Amino acid sequence: MFQSLSDRLSQSLRTITGKAKLTEDNIKDTLREVRMALLEADVALPVVKDFVERVKERALGQEVNKSLSPGQMFVKIVQAELEAVMGNSAPLNMATQPPAIIMMAGLQGAGKTTTVGKLAKYLKQEQRKKVMTVSADVYRPAAIKQLETLSSEVGALFFPSDVAQKPADIVAAALKEAKLKFADVLIVDTAGRTAVDAEMMEEIKALHGVLNPIETLFVIDAMTGQDAANTAKAFSDTLPLTGVVLAKADADTRGGAALSVRQITGVPIKFMGIGEKTDALEPFYPDRIASRILGMGDVLSLIEEAERKIDKSKAEKLVKKVQKGKGFDLEDFRDQLQQMKNMGGITSMLDKMPGMGNVSAQMAQAKVDTKQFDRMEAIINSMTPKERRNPDILNGSRKRRITLGSGTDLQDLNRLLKQHKQMQKMMKKMKSKGGMMNMMRGMGGMMPGGGGRFPGM
């Protein structure tokens, strides 16, 4: 996420970090690099100008002169100003008589309907809310069906609608039903606009008038850069937006939308979509994103994700098993692979680790085959329980059966067995520290050309 911006900024700031004294001359070149990095990231020009001016003003001020390490203080200033540009974290406002109405707006193809499903799941899981969804998109019949499927998947109530109905009638009926069903939240999906046209804007204004929502969220595709912020501005001029959701943020290497949208619209970013799964929605924390952009990682998000997604009972069971000296078999190995997959995979985890942000990018550049983990799981699933618990019994005919059953070859199986042996040794040496970090240390040996480590480590 925001990888090219992160690389450029980290490179720009490296030269100044060790400076014992900051002067207008020695920060000039760094600021020029910072300005270029932001412009290349498609950050809006007025935002870049303000940002650079504020950094310069603070860097030449008293707080740096009194600092023991002015170079490091400069990096702290850049981080603080990145946070300021993105605004404060802004949670959803639920302070209203139920149902709290959340209205979603956005352009066609921005990921609005998917975001409704993700938000419904987030509210159910994190805030224990009873959620109902409804689609007022009568122009795209597939949107209604898509939302029905998503709602069923995340366990939200769904109010059915039809393309023959008027959007205002749909939302009025949905609101009535939400009250009857004692729903805490009603999320309304509106029709995506292909452009900001007057007729469609009038329709969404009318819907807003019927609903009077407590939250009006604008969903934008993060990959469209500052254009996303400009579109949000056009909407906020017509509609009283309360927040923005950055969809597809995981695929955005530049970060133009994240750094422009708050200053251009005056509206906070409340969430960002970081994948296709229904649980791939995170609250937007500017301080954590600034830290990630500067290559300092995002340990808090990683811990929160682990709290939500790691099966604690399995983790504790593994720790006790290893501490008792019972070894680490292939069933344990498979559990660890699944836990890592739940955490968004290896690249998602590395992105959040301090100093590791560039490793996932290097993995992509080196065309590292991350699907190898799926193949490993398939191999283990093709074994009998006895073979998983005691892989030493695997002879030639057993190996042939396993590779045929998993659609892999002998090389894949032997690599897995070798890696498992390495991890067994590691677990014996580090009995007290449990599974996941040992797992991370061992994973490098599975990477083609990794030499037993992740590329770049």
C-alpha positions as CSV (number, residue, x, y, z in Angstrom):
1,M,0.0,0.0,0.0
2,F,1.3,3.5,-1.1
3,Q,4.6,1.6,-1.9
4,S,6.0,4.0,-4.5
5,L,5.4,7.0,-2.3
6,S,6.9,5.2,0.7
7,D,10.0,4.3,-1.3
8,R,10.5,7.9,-2.6
9,L,10.0,9.6,0.7
10,S,12.2,7.2,2.6
11,Q,15.0,7.7,0.0
12,S,14.5,11.5,0.2
13,L,14.7,11.6,4.0
14,R,17.7,9.2,4.3
15,T,20.3,11.9,3.5
16,I,19.1,14.3,6.1
17,T,18.5,11.9,9.0
18,G,22.1,12.1,10.3
19,K,22.6,15.9,10.0
20,A,23.8,17.5,13.2
21,K,22.4,20.9,12.1
22,L,19.6,21.9,9.8
23,T,20.0,25.0,7.6
24,E,17.9,26.4,4.8
25,D,20.5,25.1,2.3
26,N,20.7,21.5,3.5
27,I,16.9,21.1,3.8
28,K,16.3,22.7,0.3
29,D,17.3,19.6,-1.6
30,T,15.4,17.3,0.7
31,L,12.3,19.4,0.4
32,R,12.6,19.4,-3.4
33,E,12.8,15.6,-3.3
34,V,9.8,15.4,-1.0
35,R,7.8,17.8,-3.3
36,M,8.6,15.5,-6.3
37,A,7.7,12.4,-4.4
38,L,4.3,13.9,-3.5
39,L,3.6,15.1,-7.0
40,E,4.5,11.7,-8.5
41,A,2.1,10.1,-6.0
42,D,-0.6,12.2,-7.6
43,V,-1.2,14.4,-4.5
44,A,-3.1,17.6,-5.4
45,L,-0.8,20.6,-6.1
46,P,-2.3,22.9,-3.4
47,V,-1.9,20.2,-0.8
48,V,1.8,19.7,-1.8
49,K,2.5,23.4,-1.6
50,D,1.0,23.8,1.8
51,F,2.7,20.6,3.1
52,V,6.2,21.7,1.9
53,E,5.7,25.2,3.3
54,R,4.6,23.9,6.7
55,V,7.5,21.4,6.9
56,K,10.0,24.1,6.0
57,E,8.7,26.6,8.5
58,R,8.8,24.0,11.3
59,A,12.2,22.6,10.3
60,L,13.8,26.0,10.6
61,G,12.0,26.8,13.8
62,Q,13.0,26.5,17.5
63,E,11.8,22.8,18.0
64,V,14.6,21.6,15.6
65,N,17.4,23.9,16.9
66,K,16.9,22.7,20.5
67,S,16.8,19.0,19.4
68,L,19.7,16.7,20.1
69,S,19.3,15.1,16.6
70,P,17.9,17.7,14.2
71,G,18.0,15.2,11.3
72,Q,15.7,12.8,13.1
73,M,13.5,15.7,14.3
74,F,13.0,16.6,10.6
75,V,11.6,13.1,9.9
76,K,9.3,13.5,12.9
77,I,8.1,16.8,11.5
78,V,7.4,15.2,8.1
79,Q,5.4,12.4,9.9
80,A,3.4,14.9,11.9
81,E,2.6,17.0,8.8
82,L,1.5,13.8,6.9
83,E,-0.9,13.1,9.8
84,A,-2.2,16.7,9.7
85,V,-2.9,16.5,6.0
86,M,-4.9,13.3,6.4
87,G,-6.8,14.8,9.4
88,N,-7.8,13.1,12.7
89,S,-9.3,9.6,12.9
90,A,-13.1,10.0,12.8
91,P,-15.3,7.1,14.0
92,L,-18.8,6.6,12.7
93,N,-21.4,8.7,14.5
94,M,-24.0,6.4,16.0
95,A,-25.5,8.9,18.5
96,T,-29.1,8.8,17.2
97,Q,-32.3,7.0,17.8
98,P,-32.1,3.6,16.0
99,P,-31.9,2.8,13.3
100,A,-28.8,4.9,12.6
101,I,-29.0,5.5,8.8
102,I,-25.8,5.3,6.8
103,M,-26.1,6.4,3.1
104,M,-23.5,5.4,0.6
105,A,-22.7,7.5,-2.5
106,G,-20.0,7.2,-5.2
107,L,-19.2,6.8,-8.8
108,Q,-19.9,3.6,-10.7
109,G,-17.2,0.9,-10.3
110,A,-15.7,2.5,-7.1
111,G,-16.6,-0.6,-5.0
112,K,-19.6,0.9,-3.3
113,T,-21.8,-2.3,-3.0
114,T,-18.9,-4.4,-1.8
115,T,-18.1,-1.7,0.8
116,V,-21.7,-1.8,2.1
117,G,-21.2,-5.6,2.7
118,K,-17.9,-4.9,4.4
119,L,-19.3,-2.1,6.6
120,A,-22.3,-4.3,7.6
121,K,-19.8,-7.0,8.8
122,Y,-17.6,-4.5,10.6
123,L,-20.6,-3.1,12.5
124,K,-21.9,-6.6,13.4
125,Q,-18.5,-7.9,14.6
126,E,-16.9,-4.8,16.1
127,Q,-19.9,-2.9,17.5
128,R,-22.4,-5.8,17.9
129,K,-25.0,-4.0,15.9
130,K,-28.1,-5.5,14.2
131,V,-27.7,-4.3,10.6
132,M,-30.1,-4.1,7.7
133,T,-29.1,-3.2,4.1
134,V,-31.1,-2.0,1.1
135,S,-30.2,-1.2,-2.5
136,A,-31.8,1.9,-4.1
137,D,-29.8,1.2,-7.3
138,V,-32.7,0.6,-9.8
139,Y,-30.4,1.1,-12.8
140,R,-28.3,-2.0,-12.3
141,P,-30.4,-5.1,-11.4
142,A,-27.2,-7.0,-10.6
143,A,-26.4,-4.5,-7.8
144,I,-29.6,-5.5,-5.9
145,K,-28.7,-9.2,-6.2
146,Q,-25.1,-8.6,-5.3
147,L,-26.1,-6.8,-2.1
148,E,-28.5,-9.6,-1.2
149,T,-25.7,-12.2,-1.6
150,L,-23.3,-10.1,0.4
151,S,-25.8,-9.4,3.2
152,S,-26.5,-13.1,3.5
153,E,-22.8,-13.8,3.6
154,V,-22.1,-11.4,6.5
155,G,-25.3,-12.2,8.4
156,A,-27.1,-8.8,7.9
157,L,-30.8,-8.3,7.3
158,F,-31.6,-7.5,3.7
159,F,-34.6,-5.4,2.5
160,P,-35.6,-6.6,-1.1
161,S,-36.1,-4.0,-3.8
162,D,-37.0,-4.0,-7.5
163,V,-36.0,-2.1,-10.6
164,A,-39.6,-1.1,-11.2
165,Q,-39.7,0.8,-7.9
166,K,-38.8,4.5,-7.3
167,P,-35.6,4.9,-5.2
168,A,-37.5,7.2,-2.8
169,D,-40.2,4.6,-2.2
170,I,-37.6,1.9,-1.7
171,V,-35.8,3.7,1.1
172,A,-39.0,4.9,2.8
173,A,-40.2,1.3,2.9
174,A,-36.8,0.0,4.1
175,L,-36.7,2.5,6.9
176,K,-40.2,1.4,8.1
177,E,-39.1,-2.2,8.0
178,A,-35.8,-1.5,9.9
179,K,-37.9,0.1,12.7
180,L,-40.2,-2.9,12.8
181,K,-37.3,-5.4,12.9
182,F,-35.5,-3.2,15.6
183,A,-32.4,-2.8,13.4
184,D,-29.6,-0.7,15.0
185,V,-28.3,0.4,11.6
186,L,-29.8,0.8,8.1
187,I,-27.1,1.0,5.3
188,V,-28.5,2.4,2.0
189,D,-26.7,1.6,-1.2
190,T,-27.4,4.2,-3.9
191,A,-26.9,4.1,-7.7
192,G,-23.3,4.7,-8.9
193,R,-22.8,7.7,-11.1
194,T,-20.8,7.4,-14.3
195,A,-20.1,11.1,-14.0
196,V,-21.4,13.9,-11.8
197,D,-24.6,14.6,-13.8
198,A,-27.3,17.0,-12.6
199,E,-30.2,14.5,-12.8
200,M,-28.6,11.8,-10.7
201,M,-27.4,14.4,-8.2
202,E,-31.0,15.6,-7.8
203,E,-32.1,12.0,-7.2
204,I,-29.5,11.4,-4.5
205,K,-30.4,14.8,-2.8
206,A,-34.0,13.7,-2.8
207,L,-33.1,10.4,-1.1
208,H,-31.0,12.3,1.4
209,G,-34.1,14.4,2.2
210,V,-36.3,11.3,2.7
211,L,-33.7,9.5,5.0
212,N,-31.9,12.4,6.8
213,P,-29.0,10.0,7.4
214,I,-26.6,10.5,10.3
215,E,-23.7,9.4,8.1
216,T,-23.3,10.1,4.4
217,L,-20.2,8.3,3.2
218,F,-18.6,8.8,-0.2
219,V,-16.8,5.7,-1.6
220,I,-13.9,6.4,-3.8
221,D,-11.4,4.2,-5.7
222,A,-8.0,5.1,-4.1
223,M,-6.2,4.2,-7.3
224,T,-7.7,7.3,-9.1
225,G,-5.4,9.5,-7.1
226,Q,-6.3,13.2,-6.7
227,D,-9.2,12.8,-9.3
228,A,-10.9,10.8,-6.5
229,A,-10.5,13.8,-4.1
230,N,-11.9,16.2,-6.8
231,T,-14.9,14.0,-7.4
232,A,-15.5,13.8,-3.7
233,K,-15.4,17.7,-3.7
234,A,-18.0,17.8,-6.4
235,F,-20.3,15.5,-4.4
236,S,-19.7,17.4,-1.1
237,D,-20.7,20.6,-2.8
238,T,-24.1,19.0,-3.5
239,L,-24.5,16.6,-0.6
240,P,-23.6,17.0,3.1
241,L,-21.0,14.3,3.2
242,T,-19.8,13.2,6.6
243,G,-16.9,10.9,5.6
244,V,-15.0,9.1,2.9
245,V,-14.2,5.4,2.4
246,L,-11.0,4.7,0.4
247,A,-11.8,1.5,-1.5
248,K,-9.0,-0.6,-3.1
249,A,-6.4,1.1,-0.9
250,D,-4.3,-2.1,-0.8
251,A,-3.7,-1.8,-4.6
252,D,-2.8,1.9,-4.5
253,T,1.0,2.3,-4.6
254,R,0.8,6.2,-4.9
255,G,-1.4,7.5,-2.1
256,G,-2.7,10.6,-3.9
257,A,-6.3,10.2,-2.8
258,A,-5.4,9.5,0.9
259,L,-3.2,12.6,1.1
260,S,-5.5,14.9,-0.9
261,V,-9.1,14.1,0.0
262,R,-9.3,15.6,3.5
263,Q,-7.8,19.0,2.5
264,I,-9.8,19.3,-0.7
265,T,-13.2,18.3,0.7
266,G,-12.8,19.1,4.4
267,V,-14.3,15.6,5.0
268,P,-12.5,12.9,7.0
269,I,-11.5,9.5,5.7
270,K,-13.3,7.1,8.0
271,F,-12.4,3.7,6.5
272,M,-10.2,2.0,3.8
273,G,-10.8,-1.2,1.9
274,I,-7.7,-3.4,1.9
275,G,-8.8,-6.5,0.0
276,E,-11.7,-8.3,-1.6
277,K,-12.9,-10.3,1.4
278,T,-15.8,-9.1,3.5
279,D,-13.6,-8.5,6.5
280,A,-11.1,-6.4,4.5
281,L,-12.2,-3.0,5.9
282,E,-10.1,-1.0,8.4
283,P,-10.8,2.2,10.3
284,F,-8.6,4.9,8.9
285,Y,-5.9,6.1,11.4
286,P,-3.8,8.9,9.9
287,D,-0.9,8.4,12.4
288,R,-0.6,4.7,11.5
289,I,-0.8,5.5,7.7
290,A,1.9,8.2,8.1
291,S,4.1,5.7,9.9
292,R,3.6,3.1,7.1
293,I,4.3,5.7,4.4
294,L,7.6,6.5,6.1
295,G,8.5,2.8,6.3
296,M,8.1,2.6,10.1
297,G,5.4,-0.1,10.0
298,D,2.0,-0.2,11.7
299,V,2.4,-2.6,14.6
300,L,-0.9,-1.5,16.3
301,S,-3.0,-2.5,13.2
302,L,-1.1,-5.8,13.0
303,I,-1.8,-6.5,16.7
304,E,-5.5,-5.6,16.3
305,E,-5.8,-7.8,13.3
306,A,-4.1,-10.7,15.1
307,E,-6.5,-10.2,18.0
308,R,-9.5,-10.4,15.7
309,K,-8.4,-13.2,13.3
310,I,-6.0,-15.5,15.1
311,D,-7.6,-18.5,16.7
312,K,-6.3,-18.1,20.3
313,S,-7.2,-21.6,21.4
314,K,-5.2,-23.2,18.6
315,A,-2.3,-20.9,19.3
316,E,-2.3,-21.7,23.0
317,K,-2.6,-25.4,22.2
318,L,0.4,-25.3,20.0
319,V,2.5,-23.4,22.5
320,K,1.7,-26.0,25.3
321,K,2.4,-28.9,22.9
322,V,5.8,-27.5,21.9
323,Q,6.7,-26.7,25.5
324,K,5.9,-30.3,26.5
325,G,8.4,-31.4,23.8
326,K,5.8,-33.1,21.7
327,G,7.1,-31.7,18.5
328,F,5.6,-29.7,15.6
329,D,3.8,-31.9,13.1
330,L,2.3,-31.1,9.7
331,E,-1.1,-30.6,11.1
332,D,0.3,-27.7,13.3
333,F,2.1,-26.4,10.2
334,R,-1.2,-26.3,8.3
335,D,-2.9,-24.5,11.1
336,Q,-0.2,-21.8,11.0
337,L,-0.5,-21.4,7.3
338,Q,-4.3,-20.9,7.7
339,Q,-3.8,-18.4,10.5
340,M,-1.4,-16.4,8.3
341,K,-3.9,-16.5,5.4
342,N,-6.6,-15.1,7.8
343,M,-4.2,-12.2,8.5
344,G,-4.2,-11.3,4.8
345,G,-1.2,-13.3,3.7
346,I,2.5,-12.8,4.0
347,T,2.7,-9.5,2.1
348,S,-0.1,-7.8,4.1
349,M,1.7,-8.8,7.4
350,L,5.1,-7.6,6.1
351,D,3.6,-4.2,5.1
352,K,2.7,-3.5,8.7
353,M,6.1,-4.5,10.2
354,P,8.6,-1.8,10.9
355,G,11.3,-1.6,8.3
356,M,9.7,-4.3,6.2
357,G,7.5,-2.2,4.0
358,N,9.8,-2.6,1.0
359,V,10.1,-6.4,1.3
360,S,6.6,-7.1,0.0
361,A,7.4,-4.9,-3.0
362,Q,10.7,-6.7,-3.6
363,M,8.8,-10.0,-3.4
364,A,6.5,-8.7,-6.1
365,Q,9.4,-7.5,-8.2
366,A,11.2,-10.8,-7.8
367,K,7.9,-12.5,-8.8
368,V,7.9,-14.5,-5.6
369,D,5.3,-17.2,-5.9
370,T,3.1,-16.5,-2.9
371,K,0.6,-19.1,-4.1
372,Q,3.2,-21.6,-3.0
373,F,1.5,-21.5,0.5
374,D,-1.8,-22.6,-1.1
375,R,0.0,-25.5,-2.7
376,M,1.6,-26.5,0.6
377,E,-1.8,-26.6,2.2
378,A,-3.1,-28.7,-0.6
379,I,-0.2,-31.2,-0.1
380,I,-0.8,-31.5,3.6
381,N,-4.6,-32.0,3.0
382,S,-3.8,-34.9,0.6
383,M,-2.0,-36.8,3.4
384,T,-3.6,-39.2,5.8
385,P,-3.8,-38.1,9.5
386,K,-1.1,-40.6,10.3
387,E,1.2,-39.2,7.6
388,R,0.7,-35.6,8.9
389,R,1.6,-36.6,12.4
390,N,4.6,-38.6,11.3
391,P,6.0,-37.5,7.9
392,D,9.0,-39.8,8.3
393,I,6.9,-42.7,7.1
394,L,6.5,-41.1,3.6
395,N,8.0,-43.5,1.1
396,G,8.0,-43.3,-2.7
397,S,4.5,-44.7,-3.3
398,R,3.0,-42.5,-0.6
399,K,4.7,-39.4,-2.0
400,R,3.3,-40.2,-5.5
401,R,-0.2,-40.6,-4.1
402,I,0.0,-37.2,-2.3
403,T,1.4,-35.3,-5.3
404,L,-1.3,-36.7,-7.6
405,G,-4.0,-35.9,-5.0
406,S,-2.8,-32.3,-4.6
407,G,-1.9,-31.5,-8.2
408,T,1.7,-30.8,-7.3
409,D,5.1,-32.4,-8.1
410,L,7.7,-34.2,-6.0
411,Q,9.9,-31.1,-5.8
412,D,7.0,-29.2,-4.0
413,L,6.5,-32.0,-1.6
414,N,10.2,-32.4,-0.8
415,R,10.5,-28.6,-0.3
416,L,7.7,-28.7,2.2
417,L,9.2,-31.6,4.1
418,K,12.6,-29.8,4.3
419,Q,10.9,-26.6,5.5
420,H,9.0,-28.5,8.1
421,K,12.2,-30.0,9.4
422,Q,13.8,-26.6,9.7
423,M,10.7,-25.3,11.6
424,Q,10.7,-28.2,13.9
425,K,14.3,-27.4,14.9
426,M,13.4,-23.8,15.4
427,M,10.4,-24.7,17.6
428,K,12.7,-26.8,19.8
429,K,15.1,-24.0,20.3
430,M,12.5,-21.4,21.0
431,K,9.9,-23.3,23.0
432,S,8.8,-20.4,25.1
433,K,8.0,-18.1,22.3
434,G,5.2,-20.0,20.5
435,G,4.2,-20.3,16.9
436,M,3.7,-17.2,14.7
437,M,7.1,-15.5,14.9
438,N,8.9,-18.8,14.4
439,M,6.6,-19.4,11.4
440,M,7.6,-16.0,10.0
441,R,11.3,-16.7,10.4
442,G,11.0,-20.0,8.7
443,M,8.8,-18.9,5.7
444,G,11.8,-17.4,3.8
445,G,13.1,-20.9,3.0
446,M,9.9,-21.5,1.1
447,M,10.5,-18.5,-1.2
448,P,12.1,-19.3,-4.5
449,G,15.6,-17.8,-4.4
450,G,15.0,-16.6,-0.8
451,G,18.1,-18.4,0.5
452,G,16.3,-19.1,3.7
453,R,15.1,-15.5,4.2
454,F,12.6,-13.1,2.7
455,P,14.2,-11.1,-0.1
456,G,15.8,-7.9,1.2
457,M,16.0,-9.1,4.8
